[in-house]
């Protein structure tokens, strides 16, 4: 019979034996984890297989242990993008999960920083970690962890219970000095002062309850202000009246800390006995946890309750939104305009099956079975909830229950204006692939997973994650049952399954071009490990592989491009002398003890990194030019491609080299002119920058996509595909004349920062890393009819493109990035262009729009063709037209006088001729200019 969980020792692959409360490395197989480092966890308990009875009648276990409940530790790099130099530092967490027992890899040691006397010596030993803070993954906040014995500002009975149960206390950083201070008593009632409801006199340093002060204080003083009690205030007034007050120079008190005193310089202590004592130190656990939250939102008396919650809390769970409705005091009446909470008008009935008669319940069950034949759908919680809801509506309306159907997936909830789906849409193949790729990169952090999927809101991603995780557990259970049915259960009944299951991260064979470590570049190793993505090679040596998996520490040796070029050409090998005949060069091949070369290529990843947002996405959502390798989200370039043509997509600059539809000079006309050497080849925008995304104009020139979007006067003929830029000539003169504060050039059009008067070119701002985005500004009710209102991610308003200098870190604007997508997969840039960048093309032609803009330019110039008097000014509107071709549109109309079939220019004439006919007449020597023939 298996032993109890308290005395059970699990043997691991390396010969270690672990028990409850030991710390271990935990990781699934390489195919699931994809080379990411091991997770560090503490064993809470061993469990049998899911669904099996835990205890028999005698109170003893009758099933082998196949699962383990572990409490996780986080690395700082797991919860933040900030680099941390100390690879042995961890973050504790009050978060546990049940995983398969074969995921335990090796034993390690994790203790609190205050319990380590020689930190430098502790970190030099292998498999040693330490922590001093706690991270809560639900509220995404860090807390301080201190020893429970250091808490002194508590009543004796509460402190004794706290110390007897827990080893550590979790609290906010600002609360730690109050907890570790001496016991505080109110100077008025002489009772213990709880820190949240305590105020301290700034002069006599005595403590008072806020309710014991006369008059009672309703709130504490604001930060930066002090409070004085009544005797001290009276004494201060007397000193002021007697002119004897003196203001001594205040001395800032030293901040309190619980860290051990720093040791003097010298060699670190190497006391092996002390180190082993620290490793085997007994830690108190209460209900499998050594921590308890005792911070800002804790009631001290709750510690006496053994069933009280120990998890960190936050202010978002404090307030009337999360509390019950308290009845009014006697004698007060509720306003009749307010709806009473809990009434028929404030609740929505989801099911009244308990009020139905037995015959109606039988009819309900029969009708429910006829609604669908899908067994999976019958077990779906959302489907069953909606069935109960619709049957309840029919029962309340006294309709026949057979009239209920589930054909429509939409429902109208009481608190929403429009219909919503009661169940999520089925995920397609691309969405599932993007989700699984994001899970390999980000793990269970679902917010970046949601951003990478792009087409699903956060609630749908959370629900799909639960179904996806359950399906993986179901597959694992099927494999376990199959192994048991094959007679392999007895061999591993009391031993770790890790003895018979290979991790899958060790490379058995090396290839000829992939026989060096991706980090240290060595070619000699007894064991080769599979490397994470992004390294020059796909393997790691034994030292680098273990360092990466255990400590997430990988010092990659940089590889110069010229060295790679020589290695590819075969001119030079690593380790050979610089001079000497080629026949005497030493051949560098793996040693006899190293593993043989790999077989077969590593499968290519389907993830592509967009150059606009620097985020990865699946192929199809992020496109890559087949010719120049330019990568960008399809939605920010107006590209609509079929899935069958994704691999053959070519950007517009590359395709123009063959089609020659626009100019071969790829310079943006909205940016400063680039001086070029006519003898050298044209320099195209680099393919590793988003500035390569260019669009042709109506004059066959080029502009950057980002320039057209953030300069308000520029428009598109087809805003859906971002084709044919128009309106460059309508940009006001001040944009061209003002200098850029970044490049100090006065060429090109400038825009203004949203937070300061700085002006710059859009491309210069992009190169300098300024913040680009779109803000949804609220619109007044009086302007809603004349303003285009856009809805994007639960926000609505007027969409305004903004550029903010990177120095404005503390701005409060909520910007949506240009590649940020909504629930339909449309990017913010795409939605903005479709609503604000489309020229009115319903009743006009592109050539006529261009002619009108040119007419406005020529009409305001001082050229020779401009009339000099009001009589010569062409009339506006449709009243004038060319007397020859009867056209109403022309860049300029000339006053002429027809005589003998010829058009003669005359200053007093009342007839008009368009510019085209006038030029043709001059070329045919039909038009004369007053005195001389032209």
JOTA-V884602 format. One record per residue. N is the residue number from 1. RES is the residue in one small letter. SS is DSSP state (@ for helix, = for strand, . for the rest). PSI is psi in degrees with one decimal (999 if undefined). OMEGA is omega in whole degrees, -180 to 180 (NA if undefined). Layout:
N|RES|SS|PSI|OMEGA  N|RES|SS|PSI|OMEGA
This chain:
1|x|.|137.6|-178  2|x|.|149.5|178  3|x|.|168.7|177  4|x|.|162.8|-176  5|x|.|-28.9|-177  6|x|.|-26.7|-179  7|x|.|6.6|-176  8|x|.|128.8|175  9|x|.|125.7|-178  10|x|=|118.8|177  11|x|=|134.2|179  12|x|.|177.1|-175  13|x|.|-36.4|-177  14|x|.|7.8|178  15|x|.|-9.7|178  16|x|.|154.2|175  17|x|=|128.1|-176  18|x|=|153.4|179  19|x|.|-174.1|179  20|x|.|139.4|-179  21|x|.|6.1|170  22|x|.|153.7|179  23|x|=|138.8|-175  24|x|=|161.2|166  25|x|=|134.9|-177  26|x|=|130.6|-179  27|x|.|137.8|172  28|x|.|-172.2|-179  29|x|.|164.2|-176  30|x|@|-32.6|-179  31|x|@|-30.2|180  32|x|@|-43.0|-175  33|x|@|-24.4|176  34|x|.|44.8|171  35|x|.|2.9|178  36|x|.|159.5|-175  37|x|.|163.1|175  38|x|.|150.0|171  39|x|=|145.6|178  40|x|=|133.4|-176  41|x|=|163.7|174  42|x|=|133.4|-179  43|x|=|122.1|179  44|x|=|-43.2|178  45|x|=|156.3|174  46|x|=|140.7|-175  47|x|=|151.1|173  48|x|=|-175.7|-180  49|x|.|152.4|-177  50|x|.|134.4|178  51|x|.|-3.2|179  52|x|.|150.5|178  53|x|.|135.0|-176  54|x|.|-43.1|-177  55|x|=|150.7|174  56|x|.|-171.1|-176  57|x|.|-29.5|-180  58|x|.|1.5|180  59|x|.|14.5|180  60|x|.|156.0|-180  61|x|=|141.7|179  62|x|.|15.3|179  63|x|.|147.6|177  64|x|.|156.4|179  65|x|=|122.8|177  66|x|=|-10.4|-180  67|x|=|165.5|-180  68|x|=|137.8|174  69|x|=|126.1|-176  70|x|=|148.4|173  71|x|=|124.1|-170  72|x|=|152.8|165  73|x|=|145.6|178  74|x|=|149.7|166  75|x|=|149.0|180  76|x|@|-31.6|179  77|x|@|-16.9|179  78|x|@|-26.0|-174  79|x|@|-3.6|-179  80|x|.|152.8|177  81|x|.|-2.2|-179  82|x|.|131.7|179  83|x|.|141.2|179  84|x|.|124.8|-176  85|x|.|-27.8|-176  86|x|.|108.6|-179  87|x|.|-6.1|179  88|x|.|-1.2|-179  89|x|=|133.5|180  90|x|=|167.7|173  91|x|=|123.4|178  92|x|=|166.1|-180  93|x|=|141.7|173  94|x|=|70.1|-175  95|x|=|125.8|-176  96|x|=|156.9|177  97|x|=|158.1|176  98|x|=|125.1|180  99|x|=|168.9|-180  100|x|=|148.0|-174  101|x|@|-18.7|180  102|x|@|-0.3|177  103|x|@|-7.0|178  104|x|=|126.6|-172  105|x|=|-52.5|-176  106|x|=|167.8|-178  107|x|=|146.2|176  108|x|=|179.5|-176  109|x|=|130.1|179  110|x|=|122.3|176  111|x|=|168.9|-179  112|x|=|152.9|-177  113|x|@|-36.4|-177  114|x|@|-17.9|-179  115|x|@|5.1|179  116|x|.|120.3|179  117|x|.|-29.6|-178  118|x|.|89.4|-176  119|x|@|-40.4|180  120|x|@|-43.3|177  121|x|@|-32.1|177  122|x|@|-41.6|-178  123|x|@|-18.9|179  124|x|@|-19.7|-180  125|x|.|145.5|-177  126|x|.|152.8|174  127|x|.|33.2|178  128|x|=|130.1|179  129|x|=|165.9|176  130|x|=|162.2|179  131|x|=|158.0|175  132|x|=|0.8|177  133|x|=|163.3|179  134|x|=|139.8|179  135|x|=|128.0|177  136|x|=|115.7|-176  137|x|.|-15.1|-177  138|x|.|-42.6|178  139|x|.|-1.3|175  140|x|.|58.4|-178  141|x|=|146.5|179  142|x|=|145.1|-180  143|x|=|158.0|175  144|x|=|145.0|177  145|x|=|120.7|179  146|x|=|161.4|179  147|x|=|141.8|-178  148|x|@|-27.5|-180  149|x|@|-18.6|179  150|x|@|-9.1|179  151|x|.|117.8|-176  152|x|.|-25.9|-176  153|x|.|64.9|179  154|x|.|152.0|172  155|x|.|156.3|-173  156|x|@|-43.4|-177  157|x|@|-37.7|179  158|x|@|-40.2|-179  159|x|@|-39.0|179  160|x|@|-41.4|178  161|x|@|-40.6|-179  162|x|@|-43.0|-178  163|x|@|-35.1|-178  164|x|@|-23.6|-176  165|x|@|-43.5|-169  166|x|.|149.4|177  167|x|.|-33.4|-174  168|x|=|158.6|176  169|x|=|135.3|-179  170|x|=|129.1|-178  171|x|=|164.7|175  172|x|.|158.4|-176  173|x|@|-37.1|-178  174|x|@|-13.6|-179  175|x|@|-21.7|-175  176|x|@|-44.6|178  177|x|@|-35.0|179  178|x|@|-36.7|-179  179|x|@|-38.2|-176  180|x|.|0.9|178  181|x|.|170.6|178  182|x|.|165.6|-177  183|x|.|126.6|-176  184|x|.|134.4|176  185|x|=|145.5|178  186|x|=|134.5|-178  187|x|.|-14.3|-179  188|x|.|-55.9|-177  189|x|.|-6.9|179  190|x|.|29.5|174  191|x|.|166.3|-178  192|x|=|139.2|-179  193|x|.|113.4|175  194|x|.|134.6|-176  195|x|@|-39.1|-179  196|x|@|-26.9|-176  197|x|@|31.4|-177  198|x|=|142.1|175  199|x|=|142.3|-177  200|x|=|135.4|177  201|x|.|135.8|-175  202|x|.|-14.0|-177  203|x|.|-54.3|-178  204|x|.|-7.0|176  205|x|.|23.5|175  206|x|.|157.5|-177  207|x|=|147.9|180  208|x|=|148.8|167  209|x|=|143.6|-180  210|x|.|-27.4|177  211|x|.|-16.9|180  212|x|.|-12.3|179  213|x|.|142.9|180  214|x|.|110.5|-2  215|x|.|156.9|-177  216|x|.|145.0|177  217|x|.|131.7|178  218|x|.|-24.3|-179  219|x|.|157.0|178  220|x|.|156.8|176  221|x|.|149.4|178  222|x|.|160.5|-179  223|x|.|132.1|-178  224|x|.|-9.4|180  225|x|.|152.8|179  226|x|.|173.1|179  227|x|.|140.9|178  228|x|.|145.2|179  229|x|.|172.8|-176  230|x|@|-46.1|179  231|x|@|-39.3|180  232|x|@|-35.6|178  233|x|@|-41.4|179  234|x|@|-40.0|179  235|x|@|-37.3|179  236|x|@|-37.4|178  237|x|@|-39.9|178  238|x|@|-38.5|178  239|x|@|-37.4|179  240|x|@|-41.2|-180  241|x|@|-33.2|-179  242|x|.|0.1|179  243|x|.|32.2|179  244|x|.|9.3|-176  245|x|.|138.3|176  246|x|.|142.6|-179  247|x|.|92.9|179  248|x|.|155.8|179  249|x|.|118.2|-177  250|x|.|141.7|177  251|x|.|119.3|-178  252|x|.|126.6|179  253|x|.|150.7|178  254|x|.|136.1|179  255|x|.|141.0|-180  256|x|.|144.7|179  257|x|.|152.8|179  258|x|.|5.3|180  259|x|.|148.5|179  260|x|.|156.7|-179  261|x|.|140.5|-180  262|x|.|141.1|179  263|x|.|155.7|180  264|x|.|170.2|-179  265|x|.|159.5|-179  266|x|.|-174.8|-179  267|x|.|141.0|-180  268|x|.|154.3|-180  269|x|.|135.8|-179  270|x|.|54.4|179  271|x|.|102.6|-177  272|x|@|-36.0|180  273|x|@|-42.3|179  274|x|@|-39.4|179  275|x|@|-42.7|178  276|x|@|-32.5|177  277|x|@|-39.2|178  278|x|@|-36.1|179  279|x|@|-38.0|-177  280|x|.|21.5|-179  281|x|.|137.3|-179  282|x|.|126.0|-180  283|x|.|130.9|-180  284|x|.|136.4|177  285|x|.|136.2|175  286|x|=|116.4|-175  287|x|.|43.7|173  288|x|.|9.6|-180  289|x|=|133.4|175  290|x|.|-3.1|-175  291|x|.|156.5|168  292|x|.|133.0|178  293|x|=|126.8|177  294|x|.|67.1|-173  295|x|.|-143.1|-171  296|x|.|-31.2|-175  297|x|.|38.8|-180  298|x|.|138.3|171  299|x|.|123.1|-172  300|x|@|-36.5|-178  301|x|@|-18.1|178  302|x|@|-17.1|179  303|x|@|-29.9|-180  304|x|@|-20.1|179  305|x|.|118.2|-178  306|x|.|-17.8|-180  307|x|.|11.2|-179  308|x|.|148.3|-179  309|x|.|137.9|-178  310|x|.|1.7|-172  311|x|.|151.7|176  312|x|.|148.7|-180  313|x|.|163.6|-176  314|x|.|164.8|-177  315|x|@|-18.3|180  316|x|@|-14.1|177  317|x|@|12.6|-180  318|x|.|124.0|179  319|x|.|176.7|-175  320|x|.|-20.6|-179  321|x|.|-30.4|-176  322|x|.|6.9|-177  323|x|.|164.0|179  324|x|.|158.6|179  325|x|.|123.6|180  326|x|.|129.6|180  327|x|.|156.7|-180  328|x|.|159.9|178  329|x|.|155.2|179  330|x|.|137.0|179  331|x|.|-12.6|179  332|x|.|145.0|-179  333|x|.|142.5|179  334|x|.|142.9|179  335|x|.|134.0|-179  336|x|.|-16.9|-180  337|x|.|-21.9|-178  338|x|.|135.3|177  339|x|.|135.0|180  340|x|.|131.1|-180  341|x|.|138.7|-179  342|x|.|-3.8|179  343|x|.|-178.1|-178  344|x|.|-26.3|-178  345|x|.|-10.5|-177  346|x|.|4.5|178  347|x|.|158.1|179  348|x|.|117.9|-177  349|x|.|122.3|179  350|x|.|-27.1|-178  351|x|.|136.8|177  352|x|.|40.0|-179  353|x|@|-30.9|-179  354|x|@|-19.9|179  355|x|@|-6.8|-180  356|x|.|156.4|176  357|x|.|161.5|179  358|x|@|-37.6|179  359|x|@|-39.4|179  360|x|@|-33.8|177  361|x|@|-39.7|177  362|x|@|-41.3|177  363|x|@|-37.9|178  364|x|@|-43.8|-180  365|x|@|-39.5|179  366|x|@|-44.0|180  367|x|@|-33.9|-180  368|x|@|-37.9|-179  369|x|@|-21.1|180  370|x|@|-5.8|-177  371|x|.|-30.1|-179  372|x|.|154.7|176  373|x|.|-1.1|-180  374|x|.|116.6|-179  375|x|@|-34.7|179  376|x|@|-39.2|-180  377|x|@|-32.4|179  378|x|@|-25.2|179  379|x|.|4.6|-180  380|x|.|129.8|-176  381|x|@|-41.8|-180  382|x|@|-40.5|-180  383|x|@|-43.3|179  384|x|@|-37.9|178  385|x|@|-42.9|179  386|x|@|-37.0|177  387|x|@|-45.9|179  388|x|@|-38.9|180  389|x|@|-44.3|-178  390|x|@|-37.2|176  391|x|@|-35.3|178  392|x|@|-40.7|177  393|x|@|-43.3|179  394|x|@|-36.6|-180  395|x|@|-38.4|178  396|x|@|-34.3|178  397|x|.|2.7|180  398|x|.|37.0|173  399|x|.|161.6|178  400|x|.|135.3|-177  401|x|@|-19.0|178  402|x|@|-12.6|178  403|x|@|-7.4|-179  404|x|.|134.0|175  405|x|.|160.8|-178  406|x|.|30.2|-179  407|x|.|-38.3|-178  408|x|.|126.5|178  409|x|.|4.9|-176  410|x|=|153.4|176  411|x|=|152.8|179  412|x|.|108.7|178  413|x|.|159.9|-173  414|x|.|-28.9|-172  415|x|.|9.6|180  416|x|.|148.5|-177  417|x|.|-26.8|-177  418|x|.|164.8|-179  419|x|.|147.1|178  420|x|=|163.1|179  421|x|=|137.2|177  422|x|.|-14.7|175  423|x|.|155.3|-176  424|x|.|155.0|173  425|x|.|152.8|177  426|x|.|138.6|179  427|x|.|132.4|178  428|x|.|179.3|-174  429|x|@|-40.2|-179  430|x|@|-39.7|180  431|x|@|-39.5|178  432|x|@|-39.3|178  433|x|@|-42.6|178  434|x|@|-36.7|179  435|x|@|-45.6|-178  436|x|@|-36.4|176  437|x|@|-38.8|178  438|x|@|-33.2|178  439|x|@|-34.0|178  440|x|@|-30.2|-177  441|x|@|-47.0|-172  442|x|@|-12.5|-178  443|x|.|-141.2|-177  444|x|.|7.7|174  445|x|.|98.5|-166  446|x|@|-16.1|179  447|x|@|-49.7|174  448|x|@|-27.7|175  449|x|@|-41.7|177  450|x|@|-41.3|180  451|x|@|-34.8|-179  452|x|@|-35.3|176  453|x|@|-49.8|170  454|x|.|-30.6|-174  455|x|.|1.8|-175  456|x|.|138.8|174  457|x|.|171.9|-175  458|x|@|-42.8|180  459|x|@|-38.4|180  460|x|@|-35.0|178  461|x|@|-39.9|179  462|x|@|-43.6|180  463|x|@|-39.9|179  464|x|@|-33.5|178  465|x|@|-38.7|179  466|x|@|-44.2|179  467|x|@|-39.9|-178  468|x|@|-41.2|180  469|x|@|-39.9|179  470|x|@|-36.0|178  471|x|@|-37.1|177  472|x|@|-40.5|177  473|x|@|-36.6|177  474|x|@|-41.0|177  475|x|@|-38.9|179  476|x|@|-40.1|178  477|x|@|-36.0|177  478|x|@|-40.7|178  479|x|@|-37.7|179  480|x|@|-43.2|179  481|x|@|-36.2|178  482|x|@|-37.7|178  483|x|@|-37.6|179  484|x|@|-41.1|-180  485|x|@|-22.7|178  486|x|.|3.2|176  487|x|.|16.5|-178  488|x|.|6.0|-177  489|x|.|-34.4|-176  490|x|@|-29.0|-176  491|x|@|-26.8|-177  492|x|@|28.8|-175  493|x|.|-43.5|-177  494|x|.|14.8|178  495|x|.|168.8|-178  496|x|.|132.5|174  497|x|@|-14.8|178  498|x|@|-17.6|179  499|x|@|-28.4|-175  500|x|.|0.0|-178  501|x|.|123.7|180  502|x|.|141.2|-179  503|x|.|-31.0|180  504|x|.|7.9|-179  505|x|.|6.5|179  506|x|=|130.6|-180  507|x|=|125.6|-178  508|x|.|-31.8|-177  509|x|.|144.0|179  510|x|=|148.7|174  511|x|=|169.6|-176  512|x|.|-39.7|-179  513|x|.|3.9|-177  514|x|=|62.0|-176  515|x|.|29.1|177  516|x|.|153.6|-179  517|x|.|136.4|-179  518|x|.|-10.1|-180  519|x|.|-61.6|-175  520|x|.|-4.6|174  521|x|.|14.8|179  522|x|.|155.7|180  523|x|.|1.3|-177  524|x|.|123.3|177  525|x|.|143.5|177  526|x|.|-34.9|-178  527|x|.|136.9|178  528|x|=|132.8|-180  529|x|=|151.1|174  530|x|=|136.2|-175  531|x|.|153.9|173  532|x|.|169.1|-178  533|x|.|152.4|176  534|x|.|1.7|179  535|x|.|161.6|-180  536|x|.|-34.5|177  537|x|.|170.8|-176  538|x|.|14.4|-178  539|x|=|157.9|175  540|x|=|147.1|176  541|x|.|176.1|-175  542|x|@|-43.7|-179  543|x|@|-48.4|-179  544|x|@|-37.9|-180  545|x|@|-43.4|179  546|x|@|-40.3|179  547|x|@|-37.2|179  548|x|@|-43.5|-176  549|x|@|-34.7|-178  550|x|@|-43.0|-171  551|x|@|-0.8|-177  552|x|.|35.1|-177  553|x|.|119.3|-177  554|x|.|107.7|178  555|x|.|97.9|-176  556|x|.|128.4|177  557|x|.|125.1|-178  558|x|.|144.8|-180  559|x|.|122.9|-180  560|x|.|147.9|-177  561|x|@|-36.4|-179  562|x|@|-31.9|177  563|x|@|-38.3|178  564|x|@|-38.2|180  565|x|@|-40.6|178  566|x|@|-37.8|-180  567|x|@|-36.1|180  568|x|@|-36.9|-178  569|x|@|-16.2|178  570|x|.|12.1|-179  571|x|.|-29.5|-172  572|x|.|138.8|177  573|x|.|153.7|178  574|x|.|130.1|178  575|x|.|-5.8|180  576|x|.|154.2|-180  577|x|.|154.6|180  578|x|.|-31.9|-179  579|x|.|152.4|179  580|x|.|159.9|-179  581|x|.|151.3|-179  582|x|@|-28.4|-178  583|x|@|-20.6|-178  584|x|@|8.6|179  585|x|.|138.1|-178  586|x|.|132.9|177  587|x|.|129.5|180  588|x|.|102.5|178  589|x|.|157.9|179  590|x|.|148.3|-179  591|x|.|174.9|-178  592|x|.|-33.9|-176  593|x|.|-13.8|-179  594|x|.|164.6|-178  595|x|.|152.1|-179  596|x|.|166.7|-176  597|x|=|152.5|-179  598|x|.|160.7|178  599|x|.|131.8|173  600|x|.|148.0|-179  601|x|.|158.0|176  602|x|.|132.3|-178  603|x|.|137.8|-178  604|x|.|144.6|180  605|x|.|152.8|180  606|x|.|5.8|-178  607|x|=|134.0|178  608|x|=|142.2|-179  609|x|=|121.8|179  610|x|.|136.4|-179  611|x|.|-9.6|178  612|x|.|-43.8|-178  613|x|.|-5.9|-180  614|x|.|31.5|176  615|x|.|150.4|-179  616|x|=|151.8|178  617|x|=|161.1|-179  618|x|=|153.9|177  619|x|=|134.9|-173  620|x|.|-46.8|171  621|x|.|-39.0|171  622|x|=|125.0|-177  623|x|=|151.4|177  624|x|=|126.5|180  625|x|.|132.4|-178  626|x|.|-22.6|-175  627|x|.|-46.4|-175  628|x|.|-1.0|178  629|x|.|24.8|176  630|x|.|133.4|-174  631|x|=|133.2|-178  632|x|=|153.3|173  633|x|=|137.5|-179  634|x|@|-31.9|-176  635|x|@|-21.4|-179  636|x|@|1.9|176  637|x|.|4.1|180  638|x|.|31.6|-177  639|x|.|128.0|176  640|x|.|105.4|-177  641|x|.|153.3|174  642|x|.|153.8|-179  643|x|@|-26.9|180  644|x|@|-17.9|-178  645|x|@|16.8|-179  646|x|.|-42.9|-177  647|x|.|-21.8|-177  648|x|.|15.4|-178  649|x|.|140.6|179  650|x|.|135.4|179  651|x|.|168.5|-172  652|x|@|-33.3|178  653|x|@|-39.3|179  654|x|@|-39.6|179  655|x|@|-28.4|179  656|x|@|-23.0|177  657|x|@|-24.2|179  658|x|@|-42.0|-176  659|x|@|-28.1|180  660|x|.|38.9|178  661|x|.|-24.9|-180  662|x|.|-175.3|-177  663|x|.|148.8|176  664|x|.|-7.0|175  665|x|.|111.7|-172  666|x|.|21.4|-178  667|x|.|140.3|176  668|x|=|128.0|-177  669|x|.|-8.8|176  670|x|.|-3.2|180  671|x|.|166.8|178  672|x|.|147.4|-178  673|x|.|142.1|-179  674|x|.|126.5|177  675|x|.|126.3|-175  676|x|.|150.1|173  677|x|.|120.1|-177  678|x|.|-19.9|-180  679|x|.|-17.1|-177  680|x|.|165.2|-179  681|x|.|149.8|179  682|x|.|137.9|179  683|x|.|113.9|178  684|x|.|157.5|174  685|x|.|139.5|-176  686|x|.|144.8|-180  687|x|.|-5.8|179  688|x|.|19.9|179  689|x|.|147.5|179  690|x|@|-15.2|179  691|x|@|-6.3|174  692|x|@|-16.2|177  693|x|.|102.0|-177  694|x|=|157.3|180  695|x|=|143.2|179  696|x|=|152.1|179  697|x|=|176.4|179  698|x|.|-15.6|177  699|x|.|19.2|178  700|x|.|28.8|172  701|x|.|-169.2|-175  702|x|=|148.6|173  703|x|=|151.6|175  704|x|=|144.7|176  705|x|@|-42.7|-178  706|x|@|-29.2|177  707|x|@|-41.6|-179  708|x|@|-31.9|-177  709|x|@|-40.8|-172  710|x|@|5.6|169  711|x|.|114.1|-166  712|x|.|-24.7|-175  713|x|.|-15.4|-175  714|x|.|138.0|-177  715|x|=|176.1|179  716|x|=|143.0|172  717|x|=|-37.0|177  718|x|=|93.9|-176  719|x|.|-19.8|180  720|x|.|-39.9|-180  721|x|.|3.6|-180  722|x|.|54.9|-178  723|x|=|143.5|174  724|x|=|91.3|-179  725|x|=|133.0|179  726|x|=|163.4|172  727|x|.|14.7|177  728|x|@|-32.7|-179  729|x|@|-13.0|180  730|x|@|-1.0|178  731|x|.|129.3|-176  732|x|.|159.8|-173  733|x|@|-32.6|-175  734|x|@|-25.7|177  735|x|@|-32.0|-180  736|x|@|-27.4|-174  737|x|@|-28.6|-178  738|x|.|149.0|-178  739|x|.|151.6|176  740|x|.|131.9|-180  741|x|.|-7.7|-179  742|x|.|-44.6|-179  743|x|.|-9.3|177  744|x|.|29.4|175  745|x|.|144.8|179  746|x|.|4.7|174  747|x|.|154.9|-180  748|x|.|168.9|-178  749|x|.|136.1|-177  750|x|=|157.9|173  751|x|=|170.2|-173  752|x|=|145.5|175  753|x|.|145.1|-178  754|x|.|-11.5|-177  755|x|.|-11.3|-178  756|x|.|168.8|-178  757|x|.|4.3|-177  758|x|.|138.3|177  759|x|=|144.2|-176  760|x|=|162.1|172  761|x|=|150.5|-179  762|x|@|-41.4|-179  763|x|@|-35.7|177  764|x|@|-40.4|178  765|x|@|-35.8|179  766|x|@|-41.3|-180  767|x|@|-31.6|-178  768|x|.|2.7|174  769|x|.|28.6|176  770|x|.|163.6|-177  771|x|=|122.0|177  772|x|=|138.6|177  773|x|=|-177.9|-179  774|x|=|134.1|179  775|x|=|134.0|176  776|x|=|102.2|-177  777|x|=|138.4|179  778|x|.|150.4|-177  779|x|.|135.2|178  780|x|.|155.2|-179  781|x|@|-30.0|-179  782|x|@|-17.1|-178  783|x|@|5.8|-177  784|x|.|-29.3|-180  785|x|.|-27.3|-177  786|x|.|4.9|-177  787|x|.|138.5|176  788|x|.|120.1|-178  789|x|.|132.9|-176  790|x|=|143.0|173  791|x|=|128.9|-179  792|x|=|115.4|176  793|x|.|60.3|176  794|x|.|16.4|176  795|x|=|149.5|178  796|x|=|152.7|-179  797|x|=|-169.5|178  798|x|=|123.7|-176  799|x|=|120.4|-175  800|x|=|125.9|176  801|x|=|134.1|-177  802|x|=|147.5|172  803|x|=|126.5|-178  804|x|=|132.5|178  805|x|.|146.2|-177  806|x|.|-9.7|177  807|x|.|-18.0|180  808|x|.|80.6|-176  809|x|.|-36.2|-173  810|x|.|21.7|180  811|x|.|152.6|-175  812|x|.|14.1|179  813|x|.|138.2|178  814|x|.|102.1|-176  815|x|.|142.1|172  816|x|=|127.1|-178  817|x|.|161.3|-173  818|x|.|-26.9|180  819|x|.|3.7|180  820|x|.|134.3|-173  821|x|=|156.2|174  822|x|.|-167.0|-177  823|x|.|-15.2|178  824|x|.|4.7|178  825|x|.|9.2|180  826|x|.|135.8|-180  827|x|=|160.8|179  828|x|@|-39.3|178  829|x|@|-39.2|-180  830|x|@|-43.3|-179  831|x|@|-39.1|180  832|x|@|-45.0|-179  833|x|@|-39.1|-179  834|x|@|-27.5|-177  835|x|@|-24.1|-173  836|x|@|-11.3|-174  837|x|.|6.6|-178  838|x|=|124.5|176  839|x|.|150.1|178  840|x|.|110.1|-176  841|x|.|13.9|-175  842|x|.|-43.0|-174  843|x|.|15.5|-179  844|x|.|166.0|177  845|x|.|152.7|-177  846|x|@|-39.8|-179  847|x|@|-34.9|178  848|x|@|-38.9|177  849|x|@|-39.4|178  850|x|@|-38.7|180  851|x|@|-38.5|179  852|x|@|-41.5|177  853|x|@|-39.6|177  854|x|@|-32.2|178  855|x|@|-41.1|179  856|x|@|-35.5|180  857|x|@|-48.9|-178  858|x|@|-30.5|180  859|x|@|-26.6|-180  860|x|.|3.2|-178  861|x|.|176.8|-179  862|x|.|31.8|-179  863|x|.|178.3|-178  864|x|.|-21.3|-178  865|x|.|-7.2|-179  866|x|.|131.4|179  867|x|.|147.4|-176  868|x|.|-6.3|-178  869|x|.|168.4|-180  870|x|.|-28.3|179  871|x|.|-29.6|-179  872|x|.|-7.5|-177  873|x|.|128.6|180  874|x|.|137.0|179  875|x|.|151.8|-180  876|x|.|155.7|178  877|x|.|-174.2|-176  878|x|.|11.9|-177  879|x|.|-15.8|-179  880|x|.|149.6|177  881|x|.|163.7|179  882|x|.|130.8|-176  883|x|.|-12.6|179  884|x|.|-57.4|-177  885|x|.|-1.9|178  886|x|.|25.4|179  887|x|.|143.3|179  888|x|.|-4.7|-175  889|x|.|130.2|179  890|x|.|148.4|175  891|x|.|-32.9|180  892|x|.|142.6|177  893|x|=|135.1|-178  894|x|=|135.7|175  895|x|=|126.5|-178  896|x|=|166.9|177  897|x|=|108.0|-179  898|x|=|133.1|179  899|x|=|126.0|179  900|x|.|39.3|178  901|x|.|3.7|180  902|x|=|150.1|178  903|x|=|119.4|-178  904|x|=|127.0|178  905|x|=|127.1|-177  906|x|.|131.7|-177  907|x|.|-25.0|-178  908|x|.|9.5|-176  909|x|.|155.1|180  910|x|.|-0.6|177  911|x|=|158.9|-175  912|x|=|148.3|178  913|x|=|134.3|180  914|x|=|164.2|-174  915|x|@|-36.0|-179  916|x|@|-47.4|179  917|x|@|-33.8|180  918|x|@|-41.6|179  919|x|@|-43.0|178  920|x|@|-38.6|179  921|x|@|-38.6|178  922|x|@|-40.8|180  923|x|@|-31.6|179  924|x|.|7.4|178  925|x|.|43.4|177  926|x|.|-29.7|-177  927|x|.|136.1|176  928|x|=|150.3|-175  929|x|=|71.3|174  930|x|.|-82.5|-171  931|x|.|-35.7|-173  932|x|=|150.2|178  933|x|=|142.6|179  934|x|.|999|NA
